[in-house]
Amino acid sequence: MNADIPRTVNSANAMYGFRELGAEIIPYHSISEIIDQVTKEDIVVDGIFQSEMIFGKFGIKEPNIPYYPSALKEFLGRKIWTDKINSIASDKDKWSAGYFVKPVQEKAFTGKIISSLSDLIGCGNEHEDFDVFVSEPIDILAEWRCFILYDRIIDVRLYGGLSGAEYDGFMYHYDSDVLSKIMEAFVTWEERPAACSIDICYTRDGRTLLVECNDAYSLGSYGLHGIFYARMISARWSQLLGREDVYRYISGR
């Protein structure tokens, strides 16, 4: 992060949270400045690529959790499969079908509905034949990010529900019973992360569905209080690096 002003809102939120937790904060400008000095006891708040460089230093490969964990598949409410982006681009039946396409590689491009050739703009090129998840489209009216820390929901934040210039996400609400069932299934996931998000949505036909899961080390805060955000980052880094989470005592769990 920049020595004066963090580069992103997420970095600023994390910095605030760790400062409130009493952590020592050492600003830097480039990951190359610190990578040789970082130890397993440190937490690096940066982009996905930079974080994965640190994990790689300690032999941790592909730390990301699956977007669609097997333990939670019953809550997807739609079929999801894998394909290649060039396969979709070269097949009219595929690129005109209105499928939602998301890269398997984290943040390779932003997932979107593909219903015309123009929708493929920004999804790589013929030399970047990305593996992608393809799913049947669902008509989403509102979306929420559920923040999970040590098997508990610590906050739920509305982040989707746009209709033109009007923000109408507050007109809808997810089914809390479905969310409870999702959490019951979540704790049966043997390799579940210590911290992650579970994104859910409310659809036009009245269903509450799982959108996807995201790893806490590369997670947008979406307004989550800085202390909770920092604790989530700490929990996941500690789990990945096989060390004690020094902030876990705060929750008594």
HELIX and SHEET records of a PDB file:
HELIX    1   1 VAL A    9  GLU A   20  1                                  12    
HELIX    2   2 ILE A   31  GLU A   33  5                                   3    
HELIX    3   3 ILE A   48  LYS A   57  1                                  10    
HELIX    4   4 SER A   70  PHE A   75  5                                   6    
HELIX    5   5 ILE A   85  ALA A   89  1                                   5    
HELIX    6   6 LYS A   92  TRP A   95  1                                   4    
HELIX    7   7 LEU A  117  LEU A  120  5                                   4    
HELIX    8   8 GLY A  169  MET A  171  5                                   3    
HELIX    9   9 SER A  176  PHE A  186  1                                  11    
HELIX   10  10 ALA A  216  SER A  218  5                                   3    
HELIX   11  11 GLY A  226  LEU A  241  1                                  16    
HELIX   12  12 ARG A  248  SER A  251  5                                   4    
SHEET    1   A 4 ILE A  80  LYS A  84  0                                        
SHEET    2   A 4 ASP A 131  SER A 135 -1                                        
SHEET    3   A 4 TYR A  99  PRO A 103 -1                                        
SHEET    4   A 4 LYS A 112  ILE A 114 -1                                        
SHEET    1   B 4 ARG A 152  GLY A 160  0                                        
SHEET    2   B 4 ILE A 140  LEU A 149 -1                                        
SHEET    3   B 4 ALA A 195  THR A 203 -1                                        
SHEET    4   B 4 THR A 208  ASP A 215 -1                                        
SHEET    1   C 2 LEU A 162  SER A 163  0                                        
SHEET    2   C 2 GLU A 166  TYR A 167 -1                                        
END                                                                             
